[in-house]
């Protein structure tokens, strides 16, 4: 028996089990919206009223997605917290109705069940997921400045325990099938082909009483009464004193990580605590109230803006409509260092055959070892099986010459940052490859136009600037010049997307976009050191402002020698405005190269930072240390960054403010709560930014002169968005 109850949900009844298949027309993923909520209400009325239905199974009609959560577009135009609260109250009511159903409900999960999708799963009475690599569950709402508001803050702690629930709710991280089973988030993990059959079996067994439910944290403890982790967890979660300690520690941890810039994690804590201490009804009230307040707040709106921007970039080819990327099956990677190994790893991980070249066997061996290390880490984290990792590793072969390059459609060069070396590699590669093969240079600062001067086929040369570590950093900056063919750019963008990267396309110039805007930020930190700022207080000022690491720590991580080389390129290209203070060259001469040399601005012991090396001040020739206001240090460095971003947009290095914000956020860690340098200017007002820069220019010199585009926006009252 079959009935088409709605455009989104199909109901098929098989021997007493109503299988509700979710399949949003015209979309690759299922999303929640007022329309889907209304249609589900009608479908549920029908199923509950049908006496022949004894149990229900929810499943997806999408090949790799269960339910991705709410369509954030529906929140974009909301003007009031009350409007948002009313919407989530509908979602709460629906999940409560499913949870309260006398007909057992089974969730059959393949693909992502995230956000509202995970909340629907939690409302079901039994959960089965596939062992497919694309299957994952999670509550990522905190990543866009929100909290789960369809009961997620109430059901998850009851199901898996408060501590494990907070770990998921406060971080927004996703859980793979094996971990979901271990946590008790799902009851079974099965192969994909038998998902529906098993779900129907369990639904019937629940309906006839042959399968009973015995789960939750207390159940796990009763079955494992001597498990030390569960006992410790019980001591915290099952006693008022223990819970008081847990709430306090959780809040302290949140404040340490967020520096108080993100209200959503604190709202999550409040909603969970309300439900645990005062009952579910109060928990649902707090959940809805806080969601309403968050959705109209500045932080959530900026984070949602970032989400929309990244989705737009997924559809952006980087070139004019109609230009098609070339088909790519095999990549060549030149350079077996950490960058080359990382590029090879993300390529093989996403199905490319890779030919990895280095100058000798030792170099090739190091490169292959770097690739293996990436997959070993993924296996350890249970993101892939050992067998799957071995299959991906088999896609990578090594060579000390150009053999095998003739069948590569794209060659990515990742050798040292030396123009003549890169030109030589380009010439050798062109001799070994076919016309049309794209040659991409992984460079952080050297202009692609200067590299093209050595090319016989300049139209096929692009830049592909990856960030280290390649397998973790999400951004790829593709650099084009007037000589680069649009097809080559489109091909590089397509390769980057398949590698799992968020890709921005920028025009050529020294430092392109990301390195260029980072240079004045780092320079200003060096000027502050020269003026007497303490290393650790300067770093702390910027991390308290919201940067992931301080600028001095970052320089140690990148390598002081690398920073020195880049600073010379920037100084040569932009003159006195990007002239660094004296001192870096002395550090390099002394062998103070940063973490890799176990000494830089900080000392390192056994791979860990061991405190500031006080002797570095004498090497720099800096005067006595003095106290600076943290806000003053953060403003000087951050405004240099923002001002340079405006220079890049005004000069046409960037295509749009969107690309500039995404590049700054994903490549360099610009504080996400501010939304990116251009959203930051809009929030502050271009006139206010220019006034602050003028004040700093009067005090510290021409390096703070406002970018012409900022001055224009201030004069005309224009915004970037």
N, C-alpha and C positions, 0 to 999 in steps of 0.2 A: 504494500500500500504506500502511495506517495502523495504528497500534497505540497504545492508551492505556496507557502504561507506569505512569503515576502520576497523582495528582490535580493536580499542579503542572506537570508536563512532558508535552507531547504530542510524539510522534515521527512524522514523516511522511517516507517515503523516496521520493525522486524521481530516477530515473535515476542511482542510486549515491550520491546526497547525502541524508544523514539531517538533516532540519531539526528541531531541538529547540526547541519553542516553550515559553517560560516564561510561566505565567499563574496566579498565586496566587489561588485562589478567594476571593471575598468581599472583596478588597482592590483599591484603586485603583493600587497599586504592587507590584512584586515585591520581596520581602525574603528575606534568607538566614536560616535557622534550622536547628536540628538535624534537624527534619523534612525540610526541603528538601534538606539535605545527604545524608540517607539515601536520599531518592527519586532524587536525581541520581546517586548511586553505582549504584543498580540500573539506571537508564536507561543510564548509561555502560557498564556491563557488557554490556547487550544490544547496544548500538551497536558496541562493539569486537568482540563475538563474531560479528556478522552479516557474513558474507563478501561480501554484496552491497553493503555500505556502503563506499565509497571515500573519502568526505570528510564533514565535519560542518559544519552552520551553526547557531549559536545566535541566536535572535531572540526578541523579546518579543511576547506577545499583548495587552499593554496599549497603549492608543493613544498615550500620551505618556511612557512610562517603560520603560526597558530593565531595569535592576536597581538598586534604591536602596541596596543594601548590607545590612548585618546588622540584624536586628531587635534594637534595644538592650534591649528588654524581657527578653531571655534572659540579659542580664548583670546585671539589677537585683538578683537574689537571690544572686549568687555570693559565697561567703564566703572563698574562698582563691584565691591566685594560681595554684596548681597546677590547680585546676578550670578556670580560664580558659585556661591553657596547653594543657590537654588538648583543649579545644574548638577552639582555633585550629590546633593540630597537624593536626586532621582537615581543616580548610580548606586548610592548606598542602599536605597530601597530595593533595587533590582537584585543586588547580590544577597541581601538579607532574605529576599523571597526565595532565591535558589537554595540558600543554606537551610531555610526552614522547610523546604519541600519534603513531604512524606514519601515521595518517589525518589529513590536514590539517584544521584547525579554523578556521572563519571566524566572526568576531563581526559580526553585522548590527545596528547600534545606532541606535535611534530613541528620543529622550527621554533621561532622565538615566541615566548609568552611573557611579554614585558609590560610594566606599568599596569594599566587597566586590564590587560590580558592576564597578567599574573593574579590580579585581584579576582577575576572571574574564576580562575583555576582554584584559588584558595576557598572560594565559596562552594565549590563542588565537594562531594562527600568522599570521592576517591580520585586519585590522580595517577595516570600512567603516561610516561613519556618515552620517546624513542631514543636509541643510542646514536642517532644521527649527529654528526659534528655541528650542524647548524641549530640543534635544539638547545635552548637555554631559557632559564627563568630568572626574573629579577624585577626589582622595583627601582628603576633609574630616575624617578621623578626629582630627586634631590639634585641631579646634574643639571636640570633646567630651573632650579630655584623653587621647586614645589615639593609637596609630599603626597603619598598615595591618599586618595580621598574617597575610595569606594570600599573602605574597610580594611585596606592593607595594613594599616598601623595597628589594627585590632586582632586580625586573624593570624598574621604571621607570628607574633610572639606566643600565642596560644599553641600554635602548631609545632614550632621548632625551638621554643625557649626564647626568653627575652634577649639574652646576650647574643645569640646567633642571629636573631631577627634584627637587632640594632646594627650588627655588622653589615647586613645587607641594606637596611634602610638608610643608614648614614653614609654609606660609600656609593650606593647606586650600582655596585658591581653585579655582574651576571653570574649565574650558577649553571655549570654544565651538568649533564644527566647523572654521572656517578656521584658528584658532590651533592646534588639535589636529593638523591636516594639516601646518602649518608646522613644528611641533615634531617630527613623525614619530610622534606618538602614535596616529594612524590613517593608513591607507594611501590611503584614498579618501574623498571626500565626494560624495554623490549625492542627487538628489531623492528624496523619501520614496516616491513610488509605485513606483519601480524598485529599491528597496533589496533585497528578497528575490531578485529575478531576477538582479541583479548579483552578490549574495553566492553564489548557486548557480553562476553562471558561473565566478567566481574559485575556488570550492571544487573544481570539476571541473578547471580549468586547473592548480591546484596538484597535484591528484592525478595528472594525466597528465604533469606535468613541463613543460608549455608556459608556465607562469608560475613563475619562480624568485624567491626572496626575497633581497633585497640591501638591508639597512637598518641602522639603528643609527647612533650618533654617528660611528664610524669610517668607515662607508659614506658618510655625508653629507660628511665631510671629504675623502674620496678623490674625490668628485664635484665638490667646490668647494674645491680645495687653496689658493686664494688669498683665500678669504673671511676678512676680518680677525677677525670675531667667532669663527668656528670655530677659527682659528689660535690666538687667545688662550685659547680654551676648552681646546684640546689641550695648550697649554703648562701649564695648571693640572692637567688631568685625566690626562694620559698620562705624567707624570713623578712620581717620589716626592717631590721637592722641591716641585713645583707643588701636589700634593695636600696636602702638609703645610700649605702656605700657605692653601689653600682650606678645609681643616678648621678651621684657627685663625680665619680670617675669619668662617666660618659660625657658629662658636660665639660669637664676640664679638658678631655681629649678633643672634643669638638672645637672649643675655643682655641686650643693650641694649633689645630690644623687650619681653621678658618680665619683666625685673628679677629673674629667678630664681624667679618664682612658679609657673611652669608646667613640670612635668617632661617632658611629652610631646615638645616639640621637641628636647630634648637626647637623648631616647631614639631619636628618628628619626635624628638624626645618628650615634649610636652604631651603629645597625643598618645604615645605609647604609655607613658606614666599614668595619664588620666584613665585609660582603659584598665590598666593593671590594678591601680589603687582604688578607683571609684566606680568601676564597672563599664561594660561595653557601651551603654547608652551615652554616658558622659564622654567616653572616648570618641564615639562617632560625632558628637557635638563639637568637640575640640578639633577633630580632623577637618570637619567642614568649615568651621570658623577660620582656622589658620590657613586653609587652602584659599579661601576668599581673600584674605588679607595679602597673602603672598602673590597671587596671580596679578593683582593690580599694582604691586610694588615694583620699584625700579630694577632691582636685581633680577627678579624673574623675567621681566620684560627684556632685559639685555641678554640673559642667557637663552631665552627662547629665540631672540633675534639671531644669536649665534647658530642655534639649531637650524633655523630656516636657511641661513646663509650656507651652511655646509650641505644641506639638501639641494639647494640651487646649484652648487658647484658639482654635485654628482651628475647633474644633467648638462653641464657646461663643457663643450668640447674644447674651449680655449681659442677657437677660431670662428670665422664666419659660418653661418648656416650653410649646409650643403657640402662642406669640405669633409671628406671621409678619412678616417685613420686607416693605415695599411694593416693588413692582417699580420699578426706577430705570433709565432709559435716558439721561437728560440731566441735567446738573448746571449750576447757575449759580455762578459764583465772583465775589465782589465784592472788588475790591482787586487792582491790578496790580503790587504790589511783589514782592519775592523769595518771600514766603510764598504770595501768591495765584498767582503764576506757577508755583511749584512744585506747588501743589495741582492746578492746571489740567493740568500736564504729567503727573503720575502718573495723573490721571483719564483723559486721552486715551490714555495708554500702555496702559491696560487697557480700552479700548473705549468709554468714555463720550463722548458729545457734550458739549461744554463751551461755555457762554456766559460770556465774561470781561468784567466791567464795571469801568470806572474813571471818575473824574470828568471827564476830558478826553481828547483824542486822544493827547496825549503819554503819559498814564498807561496808556492801552490799548496804545500802541506798546511801552512798557517791559515791560508784562506779556507781550505776545506774543513779545517778544525773549527774555524769561526762559524761556518755554516752548521756544522754538527752541534756546536754549543747552543745555537739558537733552538734547534729541534729538541735537544736534550732538555732544555729548560721547559719547552712546551709539553714534553712527555711528563716531566716531573710535576707540572701543574695540572696534569690530566686534561690538557686542552686537545691533545691528539694521542692516539695509541702508538705504541712502539712500532707496530707494523706500518701504520700510516706514515710515521716519521721516516722509516726506512725507505718507503716507496718515494717519498718526496726527496730524500737525500740522493736517491738513484738518478734523479734528474740532473744532478750537478756533476760535471766532469772537469778535470783540470788539464792544463797544458802550459808549456813554457814557450810556445811559439803561436802563430796565428792559425794553426790547423783547426779546422772546424768552423772558422769564422765565415767562410763562404756561404754557409747555410743559415747564418744569423740574420734576422731582419733588423735588429737593433743592437748596437754595441754601446755599452756604458763604461766610460773610462773613469776610474777612481784612483788615480795615482797622486803623488805629492803635488802640493799647490805651487807648481813651478811652470811658468808659461812655456819655456822652451822645451821642457820635458813633455808637456801635454801636446805641443805642436808635433814633436817627433812621433809620439804615439799615434796621433791623428794620421800622419803621413803613412806610417807603417800599416795602419788599419785599412786605409783606403786602398792600398795595394792588394789587400787580402780579401776584400769584400766586393759585392756587386753594386752597380749603380742603384741608387734608391735606398740603400742601407742607411738607416739613421745612426749618426754618431752623436752620442750625448756625453757631455763632460760634466762630471760631478765636481763642481767647483763652488766655493763659497764666496769668492770675491773677484776672480779674474774675468774681465769682459769677454764675452763669447765672440764679439766682433774681432778682437785681437787674435783669438784662436783661429777664426775662419780665414785669416790672412794666409795661413799655411795650408788651406784646404784646396784640393782639386775639385771638390763637390761641396762648396759652401752652403748650398741650399739644403743639404741634409744634416747640417750641424746645428745642434741645440744645446742648451744647458739643462741639466737635471740636478738640482741642488737638494740632496737628501740631508737629513739631520741625524745626528748620532745620539743613542744607538738606533740604527735604521729600523730594526724590528719593533721598536717601541714608539718612536716619534711619528706622529700622524701626518706631518706636512711634507709635501714635495713642491718645490718651486721650479717651474719650467721656464726657461729663459729663451726669448726669441729675439732675432735681429731683423733688420729690413731685408737681409739676404736669405733668411731662413724660409723655406717653402711652408705654406700653411699645412700641407699634408704631413710634414715632419713634426710640426708642433702638435697636430691632432694625434699623431701616433704616440708621441712621448706622453701626452696627457692620458691616452687610453691605457698605455702600459702602467703608468702610475696609479690609475684608478684600480686596475686589476691587481696591482700589488697591495691594495688596501689603503692607499694614501688619499688624503684630501689634497687636491691639486689646485694651485693658483698659477696663472700664466702672467709673467711680467716681461717688460721690455728690457733690453740690454743696458748695461751701465755698470760702473765699478761698484761691487757689492750688491748689485741688483736691488732687491728690496730689503730682505730680512737682515743681511749682513750690514747693509748701509744704515738701517735705523738702529741696529745694535751698537754700531761704532761710537756715536756721540754719547749714548747712554754709558758705555764702558769708559769712554774718555772722561766724562764728568765724574765718575767714581774715582778715577785716577787723580783728577784735579783736587777732589776733596781730600784724598790721602796726602797729596803734596801740601795742602793747606793745614794739615795736622789732624784730620779725622782718624779715629782708631779703626783698624780693619774690621774687628768683630762688631763694633757698634754701627758701622756703615752697612755691613751685610744685614744686620738685624733690622735696621731702619727700612730697608727695601723689602725684606720678607714680611715684616709687620704691615707694610703697605699692601702686600698681596702678591709680590713676585715669588716664584717657587724657590729660587735660591738667590743669595746676594750676589752682586756683581763681582766681588773679589773671589768668592768661592767659584763662581762660573769661570773666571779667567784661569784659575788653577785647574779646573776640570777640562777645559778646552785645550789648555797648554799655553803657557806664557809666550813661548816661541811662536806659536800659531797666531796668537793675538798681536804680537809684535809685527809679524809679516802683514797681517790684514791692516793694521794701523798705518803702515807705510803705503799700502795701496790706496787707502782712503785719503791719506794726507796728499799724496801725489795727485789724486783725481779732484779733490775739492779744496785744496789749499789750506789756508790758516784756519778756516772754520772747523776743520776736522783734524787739526794738528794735535797730537797727543802731548801730554807733559813729558818731560825728560824722565828717564828711569827704567823703562821696560828693557832697553837694550842692555843695561848693566845687569839686570836680573838674568837675562839669557846668557850673557858672558860668564856669569858665576855658576851657570848650570841650574839655576832656579827655574825649572820648566813647569812646575806644578805637580799634581798628583803623580804623574808618570815618572817623575824623578824623585818622588818622596819628599820634595821640598819646593815651596814656591812662596806664596804669602803665608801659607799654613805649612805645618809639618805633618807628615803622614807616617803612621806606624801600622804595619800589618794590614795595609789597605784602608785604614781609617784615619780621618782627620784627628790630629793630636794637638790642636791649638795653634795660635798665631806664633810664627817665628819672629820674635821681637827684633832680631838682628836685621830684618828686611828694611826697617826704617832707615838705618844707617846707609844701606846700599842705595836706597832711593835718594838719599841726601835730604830727606824731609826734616822739617823742624820738629820742635817738641809737640807732643800730642795735646789736643785740646778738645773740649766738648762742643759738639754741634747739636742743634735740635734735630730729632729724628725726622720730623715733618719737613724741615728745610732740606735735608739730604735727599729724602724721597722725592720731593718736588723738583729739585735740580736735575736729578737723573731722569725722572719720568718725563719731564717737559722736554728735555733734549730728544728723547725717543719720539714723543708725539710730534714735535716740531719737524723732525726729519721725515716722519711719515707724510706730513703735509707737503714737504718739498717733493717727495717721490710722486705723490698724486698730481701736484701741479706741473711737474716736468714730464708727465706721461709714462713714468716707469710702471705705475699701477694702472690697471684698467678701471678700477672702481674702488670706492671706500669699503665695499664689502670684502673685496680681495685683501685690502690692506688690514682690515680688522682680523680676518681669518688667519692671515699670515703671521700677524703679531701674536695672536693667541696660541695657535697650534705649533708655531715654529719656535717662538721665543718666550712663551709663558707670560705675556702681558696679563695683568690681573683680570681674570674672566668676569668678576663682578662689575667691572667697569665697561665691559662689552667690546673693548678694542679701542685703539687710539682715536678713531674718528667718532665713534659713539661717545667717547669720553669728552671730546671737544663739544659735541652737540649738547651733552648734559650740562657742562660747565658754561657754555656759551663762548663762541669764538672771540667775542670782545673781552671777556674775562681772561681767557688764555693769553691773548695778545698783551693785555695789561701786565700780567704776571711775567711774561717773557721780557717785556720792556724794562720792568723793574730789575730783573736779573741781568739784562744787558748793560744797564747803567752801572751795576755793581761789579760784574765779572767780565764784561767785554763782548765783542761782536759775535762770539760763538752762540750767543742767545738771541741773535736777531731773528725776528719772526719770519716764517716762510711767507712769501707773497700771497699764497692762497689763503692762509689764515687771516692776513690783513684784509684781503678782499671780502672774505666771509664776515669779518667783524664790521667792516664798513657798511656792507649791504644787508646785514642781519640774516645771512644765508646759513643753511644747515647742510650737512653732508647727507643726511637721510630725510 
